[in-house]
Amino acid sequence: MAKAKSENSSIAQNKKAYHDYFVEAEYEAGLELRGTEVKSIRAGRVNLKDSYVSCKTGEAILIGMHVSPYEQGSIFNHDPLRPRRLLLHRQEINRLIGLTQQQGYTLIPLRLYFKGQHVKLKLGLCRGKKDYDKRAAAAERDAKRNMDRAIREHR
């Protein structure tokens, strides 16, 4: 009997996004992929680290996502850094265009995952963190860790 896959099996995460940005809202989008890109993504050979989404000319385009060439694909491999179109409804694209035109907001890919047999991308509407925000977040995380450790030792 075939092993059942989880509903949202994660392929790649952009952990740096949570460090560098405040995530205000999250959206789900499909990806327009070609041939051997899907096989490379299934193998987990994808990197979201320096990618972002540009909403121009009425389309949402993912820029900077690196999908390594498929090893068994010969001439049918594609450019690893090619821009990829995101599949969103027109109303969602218009809403995102309006939100990203506000000062300081950008669209950052947070997570790439399978939903059924389709590849989906979790987008975050983000606002950049300053250095003091990053230090405050690290101090808060350390304080929480120390409190949890003290509670465990007390029990």
Protein Blocks (a to p, Z undefined) as FASTA:
>chain_A
ZZdddfblcfbdcfklmmmpccfbdcddddddefjlmmmmmnopacfklgccddeehiac
dehiacdddfklcklpccfkbccdddddfklmmmmmmmmmpghiacddfbdcdehjaccd
dddddddddfklmmmmmmmmmmmmmmmmmmmmmZZ
